[in-house]
Amino acid sequence: MSRYFSRKYSELEPYTPGEQPQNMERLIKLNTNESPFPPSEKSLRYARENTRSLNLYSDPNCVALTKKIAETYCVDPDMVLATNGSDEILNFAFMAFTDKDNPALFADITYGFYPVFAQLNGTPFETIPLKDDFSLCIDDYTGRKGTVFIANPNAPTGMALPKSEIERLVAQDPDRVVVVDEAYVDFGGESCVDLTMRYPNILVCQTFSKSRSFAGGRLGYGIGSKDLIADLNTIKYSTNPYNINSMTAAMGVGILDDQGYYSANCRTIMENRVYTTEELRNLGFTVLDSKANFIFMSSNRIDGEDYYIELKKRGIIVRHFNKARLSNWCRVSIGTRESMEAYIKATRDILGEVV
Amino acid sequence: MSRYFSRKYSELEPYTPGEQPQNMERLIKLNTNESPFPPSEKSLRYARENTRSLNLYSDPNCVALTKKIAETYCVDPDMVLATNGSDEILNFAFMAFTDKDNPALFADITYGFYPVFAQLNGTPFETIPLKDDFSLCIDDYTGRKGTVFIANPNAPTGMALPKSEIERLVAQDPDRVVVVDEAYVDFGGESCVDLTMRYPNILVCQTFSKSRSFAGGRLGYGIGSKDLIADLNTIKYSTNPYNINSMTAAMGVGILDDQGYYSANCRTIMENRVYTTEELRNLGFTVLDSKANFIFMSSNRIDGEDYYIELKKRGIIVRHFNKARLSNWCRVSIGTRESMEAYIKATRDILGEVV
């Protein structure tokens, strides 16, 4: 850090994104939970048709997109805030609803960005260990003071809580906000969006990056009570009022206008998840029950980091976390059937099994 | 604000963007300093050709775009950080280089977002009055402690300082950072980019929103010493690593590959600025000498807000600021010759002159 850098960030450790290799040919990329399917032609047309007036600012209120998201989830438009990826809505939530008097609470094993957001915003935080089987126990959060962040399904485990458990937490203490990060909910999880109609203290965050094949477009959103969204808008208009570019906003509408295509892709991913999980279990891997577009697994037969390295040698990139409790595990995104077959083949090869 | 909103923001007053009317037909929009010219066909192709792989995350390092910006300005790529509009690089600079021990210093009349960024980040700030003629005196900043933010050319005045004056400030105190916001520099100002090669304590911020017809794409950047850019990258990777979507990053390269088109548009805007300034002065207006794509003017014959309202009735939207020292002034973006002729015609009409 330079001598000019504010000392308030002296302890800040930035987030490390998954590798984004520039030369993708002959690589199978299963490391950042992207969709293997391109956006639909119909939704792409919305972006392309919106390039003409790019000399004008994008709509800071994102009226058309916000309305479309609201319609999709049967909530009022003023219960929705669209953001530059869901990282932005999560950061806004840390900014708005945590501070030195109001710490952040989240699991020890969850989205690695939460502690970074807390540090960035000078917020104290407490990490609450998942159980030995990586399950999250809601009772560990009740009775503690602070704003709760729960990824549901969780990353990198893929394990999901039922909505009733989240509701129990939200209802138990109306004085604190519960943020539910539903980045992966479309692959079999149970969404809490309808709770936002009944509780003033829940914010649900979702993204177009996973089930909607739009990671490159950068689009996320939050759904919550009008009051919470108004607070988050205060942050947005004090940070970057034109946070979403016109092409992305237009294509977001296009994607929601073509839900059939994206829902079918989610079903395919879930089928490929079943296939991959079964094959790995047959090879002796421990594979957690996933409701996400990735699986989390380990094996007594090979160390997690070694497995990651061996797969990479064979042109398959997965994610390994150098972190306590996780070092023997790898997270593998679910791609096309063809990719998953190649991945299983490579795994057999690594284990010395007859291919 | 909701009862959940952090008290640290209790004084926060968000920025108010200029009006973005949704129904633009028959309106002449001269209120947000956009370019009246669409992006070139050549640069648009770059965005359209990059829609295929939108299911993959954008490159968090923005390698191709960063390299292209670096080549354009003859600096090293690690002296460049691309951001989601120049508002993002400005906010990052407030985050990184100001804090409670290191206040922000800026003019009383300048880009209205600076005090918002300061409040957002809990940074004390001092506003230093421009002279009565709206000129900025560098000697008002020398000898004061704090990080300086100077818009050059300034907004909403359009007045510019020579590079030598900025250099004097940068050289005078190597212990503090000087941020030069050059959003409007391509319309006749003198850029300080080359100072970044010689001084470790200057950050130059620019944008694609004005001279490059890409306000809707949201693209800005900072150029500074490697150490300053490394600090700003620490902020970026702790905020939103994938801050720029793939379409915008690709089109940014396309725009810089087609500079001839955009430079010609800047010359046209400067010609139209001369035309508009002369016509207004002939009508008795005071018009400041502008080096930007807008002019700032007042008249003894009509109050600033009344003038704004009368223009709006005639389908022409300009910007009026309800702020001390500015209430009798209006800021008018420079559009096409046709728009400026219509604007002058409307002004004559308002003043009761024979049209």
HADDOCK unambig.tbl for C-alpha pairs under 7 A between the chains (distance, minus, plus):
assign (segid A and resid 1 and name CA) (segid B and resid 227 and name CA) 6.79 0.50 0.50
assign (segid A and resid 1 and name CA) (segid B and resid 230 and name CA) 6.96 0.50 0.50
assign (segid A and resid 1 and name CA) (segid B and resid 231 and name CA) 5.73 0.50 0.50
assign (segid A and resid 2 and name CA) (segid B and resid 227 and name CA) 5.34 0.50 0.50
assign (segid A and resid 2 and name CA) (segid B and resid 228 and name CA) 6.39 0.50 0.50
assign (segid A and resid 2 and name CA) (segid B and resid 231 and name CA) 6.63 0.50 0.50
assign (segid A and resid 4 and name CA) (segid B and resid 97 and name CA) 6.04 0.50 0.50
assign (segid A and resid 4 and name CA) (segid B and resid 176 and name CA) 6.95 0.50 0.50
assign (segid A and resid 5 and name CA) (segid B and resid 96 and name CA) 5.40 0.50 0.50
assign (segid A and resid 5 and name CA) (segid B and resid 97 and name CA) 5.46 0.50 0.50
assign (segid A and resid 5 and name CA) (segid B and resid 231 and name CA) 6.37 0.50 0.50
assign (segid A and resid 6 and name CA) (segid B and resid 96 and name CA) 5.45 0.50 0.50
assign (segid A and resid 6 and name CA) (segid B and resid 97 and name CA) 5.52 0.50 0.50
assign (segid A and resid 6 and name CA) (segid B and resid 98 and name CA) 6.34 0.50 0.50
assign (segid A and resid 6 and name CA) (segid B and resid 99 and name CA) 6.37 0.50 0.50
assign (segid A and resid 14 and name CA) (segid B and resid 234 and name CA) 5.95 0.50 0.50
assign (segid A and resid 14 and name CA) (segid B and resid 237 and name CA) 5.13 0.50 0.50
assign (segid A and resid 14 and name CA) (segid B and resid 238 and name CA) 4.51 0.50 0.50
assign (segid A and resid 15 and name CA) (segid B and resid 237 and name CA) 5.62 0.50 0.50
assign (segid A and resid 15 and name CA) (segid B and resid 238 and name CA) 5.63 0.50 0.50
assign (segid A and resid 20 and name CA) (segid B and resid 59 and name CA) 6.50 0.50 0.50
assign (segid A and resid 34 and name CA) (segid B and resid 55 and name CA) 6.29 0.50 0.50
assign (segid A and resid 34 and name CA) (segid B and resid 56 and name CA) 5.82 0.50 0.50
assign (segid A and resid 35 and name CA) (segid B and resid 55 and name CA) 5.73 0.50 0.50
assign (segid A and resid 36 and name CA) (segid B and resid 55 and name CA) 6.90 0.50 0.50
assign (segid A and resid 37 and name CA) (segid B and resid 55 and name CA) 6.63 0.50 0.50
assign (segid A and resid 38 and name CA) (segid B and resid 52 and name CA) 6.45 0.50 0.50
assign (segid A and resid 38 and name CA) (segid B and resid 53 and name CA) 6.21 0.50 0.50
assign (segid A and resid 38 and name CA) (segid B and resid 54 and name CA) 6.68 0.50 0.50
assign (segid A and resid 38 and name CA) (segid B and resid 55 and name CA) 5.39 0.50 0.50
assign (segid A and resid 39 and name CA) (segid B and resid 54 and name CA) 6.82 0.50 0.50
assign (segid A and resid 39 and name CA) (segid B and resid 55 and name CA) 6.46 0.50 0.50
assign (segid A and resid 44 and name CA) (segid B and resid 51 and name CA) 6.96 0.50 0.50
assign (segid A and resid 48 and name CA) (segid B and resid 48 and name CA) 6.03 0.50 0.50
assign (segid A and resid 51 and name CA) (segid B and resid 44 and name CA) 6.98 0.50 0.50
assign (segid A and resid 52 and name CA) (segid B and resid 38 and name CA) 6.45 0.50 0.50
assign (segid A and resid 53 and name CA) (segid B and resid 38 and name CA) 6.21 0.50 0.50
assign (segid A and resid 54 and name CA) (segid B and resid 38 and name CA) 6.71 0.50 0.50
assign (segid A and resid 54 and name CA) (segid B and resid 39 and name CA) 6.84 0.50 0.50
assign (segid A and resid 54 and name CA) (segid B and resid 213 and name CA) 6.65 0.50 0.50
assign (segid A and resid 54 and name CA) (segid B and resid 214 and name CA) 5.21 0.50 0.50
assign (segid A and resid 54 and name CA) (segid B and resid 215 and name CA) 6.14 0.50 0.50
assign (segid A and resid 54 and name CA) (segid B and resid 216 and name CA) 4.38 0.50 0.50
assign (segid A and resid 54 and name CA) (segid B and resid 217 and name CA) 6.15 0.50 0.50
assign (segid A and resid 55 and name CA) (segid B and resid 34 and name CA) 6.29 0.50 0.50
assign (segid A and resid 55 and name CA) (segid B and resid 35 and name CA) 5.74 0.50 0.50
assign (segid A and resid 55 and name CA) (segid B and resid 36 and name CA) 6.91 0.50 0.50
assign (segid A and resid 55 and name CA) (segid B and resid 37 and name CA) 6.65 0.50 0.50
assign (segid A and resid 55 and name CA) (segid B and resid 38 and name CA) 5.41 0.50 0.50
assign (segid A and resid 55 and name CA) (segid B and resid 39 and name CA) 6.48 0.50 0.50
assign (segid A and resid 55 and name CA) (segid B and resid 213 and name CA) 4.01 0.50 0.50
assign (segid A and resid 55 and name CA) (segid B and resid 214 and name CA) 4.60 0.50 0.50
assign (segid A and resid 55 and name CA) (segid B and resid 215 and name CA) 5.19 0.50 0.50
assign (segid A and resid 55 and name CA) (segid B and resid 216 and name CA) 5.91 0.50 0.50
assign (segid A and resid 56 and name CA) (segid B and resid 34 and name CA) 5.83 0.50 0.50
assign (segid A and resid 56 and name CA) (segid B and resid 215 and name CA) 5.36 0.50 0.50
assign (segid A and resid 56 and name CA) (segid B and resid 216 and name CA) 5.36 0.50 0.50
assign (segid A and resid 57 and name CA) (segid B and resid 215 and name CA) 4.58 0.50 0.50
assign (segid A and resid 57 and name CA) (segid B and resid 216 and name CA) 4.28 0.50 0.50
assign (segid A and resid 58 and name CA) (segid B and resid 216 and name CA) 4.55 0.50 0.50
assign (segid A and resid 59 and name CA) (segid B and resid 20 and name CA) 6.53 0.50 0.50
assign (segid A and resid 87 and name CA) (segid B and resid 240 and name CA) 6.02 0.50 0.50
assign (segid A and resid 88 and name CA) (segid B and resid 240 and name CA) 6.51 0.50 0.50
assign (segid A and resid 91 and name CA) (segid B and resid 239 and name CA) 6.84 0.50 0.50
assign (segid A and resid 96 and name CA) (segid B and resid 5 and name CA) 5.41 0.50 0.50
assign (segid A and resid 96 and name CA) (segid B and resid 6 and name CA) 5.43 0.50 0.50
assign (segid A and resid 97 and name CA) (segid B and resid 4 and name CA) 6.04 0.50 0.50
assign (segid A and resid 97 and name CA) (segid B and resid 5 and name CA) 5.47 0.50 0.50
assign (segid A and resid 97 and name CA) (segid B and resid 6 and name CA) 5.50 0.50 0.50
assign (segid A and resid 98 and name CA) (segid B and resid 6 and name CA) 6.32 0.50 0.50
assign (segid A and resid 99 and name CA) (segid B and resid 6 and name CA) 6.36 0.50 0.50
assign (segid A and resid 116 and name CA) (segid B and resid 238 and name CA) 5.89 0.50 0.50
assign (segid A and resid 117 and name CA) (segid B and resid 238 and name CA) 6.57 0.50 0.50
assign (segid A and resid 117 and name CA) (segid B and resid 239 and name CA) 6.96 0.50 0.50
assign (segid A and resid 120 and name CA) (segid B and resid 238 and name CA) 6.60 0.50 0.50
assign (segid A and resid 176 and name CA) (segid B and resid 4 and name CA) 6.96 0.50 0.50
assign (segid A and resid 213 and name CA) (segid B and resid 54 and name CA) 6.63 0.50 0.50
assign (segid A and resid 213 and name CA) (segid B and resid 55 and name CA) 3.99 0.50 0.50
assign (segid A and resid 214 and name CA) (segid B and resid 54 and name CA) 5.21 0.50 0.50
assign (segid A and resid 214 and name CA) (segid B and resid 55 and name CA) 4.60 0.50 0.50
assign (segid A and resid 215 and name CA) (segid B and resid 54 and name CA) 6.15 0.50 0.50
assign (segid A and resid 215 and name CA) (segid B and resid 55 and name CA) 5.20 0.50 0.50
assign (segid A and resid 215 and name CA) (segid B and resid 56 and name CA) 5.35 0.50 0.50
assign (segid A and resid 215 and name CA) (segid B and resid 57 and name CA) 4.58 0.50 0.50
assign (segid A and resid 216 and name CA) (segid B and resid 54 and name CA) 4.41 0.50 0.50
assign (segid A and resid 216 and name CA) (segid B and resid 55 and name CA) 5.93 0.50 0.50
assign (segid A and resid 216 and name CA) (segid B and resid 56 and name CA) 5.37 0.50 0.50
assign (segid A and resid 216 and name CA) (segid B and resid 57 and name CA) 4.27 0.50 0.50
assign (segid A and resid 216 and name CA) (segid B and resid 58 and name CA) 4.54 0.50 0.50
assign (segid A and resid 216 and name CA) (segid B and resid 245 and name CA) 5.39 0.50 0.50
assign (segid A and resid 216 and name CA) (segid B and resid 246 and name CA) 5.24 0.50 0.50
assign (segid A and resid 217 and name CA) (segid B and resid 54 and name CA) 6.16 0.50 0.50
assign (segid A and resid 217 and name CA) (segid B and resid 245 and name CA) 4.85 0.50 0.50
assign (segid A and resid 217 and name CA) (segid B and resid 246 and name CA) 6.25 0.50 0.50
assign (segid A and resid 218 and name CA) (segid B and resid 245 and name CA) 5.56 0.50 0.50
assign (segid A and resid 227 and name CA) (segid B and resid 1 and name CA) 6.77 0.50 0.50
assign (segid A and resid 227 and name CA) (segid B and resid 2 and name CA) 5.34 0.50 0.50
assign (segid A and resid 228 and name CA) (segid B and resid 2 and name CA) 6.39 0.50 0.50
assign (segid A and resid 230 and name CA) (segid B and resid 1 and name CA) 6.95 0.50 0.50
assign (segid A and resid 231 and name CA) (segid B and resid 1 and name CA) 5.74 0.50 0.50
assign (segid A and resid 231 and name CA) (segid B and resid 2 and name CA) 6.64 0.50 0.50
assign (segid A and resid 231 and name CA) (segid B and resid 5 and name CA) 6.37 0.50 0.50
assign (segid A and resid 234 and name CA) (segid B and resid 14 and name CA) 5.94 0.50 0.50
assign (segid A and resid 237 and name CA) (segid B and resid 14 and name CA) 5.13 0.50 0.50
assign (segid A and resid 237 and name CA) (segid B and resid 15 and name CA) 5.62 0.50 0.50
assign (segid A and resid 238 and name CA) (segid B and resid 14 and name CA) 4.53 0.50 0.50
assign (segid A and resid 238 and name CA) (segid B and resid 15 and name CA) 5.64 0.50 0.50
assign (segid A and resid 238 and name CA) (segid B and resid 116 and name CA) 5.88 0.50 0.50
assign (segid A and resid 238 and name CA) (segid B and resid 117 and name CA) 6.56 0.50 0.50
assign (segid A and resid 238 and name CA) (segid B and resid 120 and name CA) 6.59 0.50 0.50
assign (segid A and resid 239 and name CA) (segid B and resid 91 and name CA) 6.83 0.50 0.50
assign (segid A and resid 239 and name CA) (segid B and resid 117 and name CA) 6.94 0.50 0.50
assign (segid A and resid 240 and name CA) (segid B and resid 87 and name CA) 6.00 0.50 0.50
assign (segid A and resid 240 and name CA) (segid B and resid 88 and name CA) 6.49 0.50 0.50
assign (segid A and resid 245 and name CA) (segid B and resid 216 and name CA) 5.41 0.50 0.50
assign (segid A and resid 245 and name CA) (segid B and resid 217 and name CA) 4.87 0.50 0.50
assign (segid A and resid 245 and name CA) (segid B and resid 218 and name CA) 5.58 0.50 0.50
assign (segid A and resid 246 and name CA) (segid B and resid 216 and name CA) 5.24 0.50 0.50
assign (segid A and resid 246 and name CA) (segid B and resid 217 and name CA) 6.25 0.50 0.50
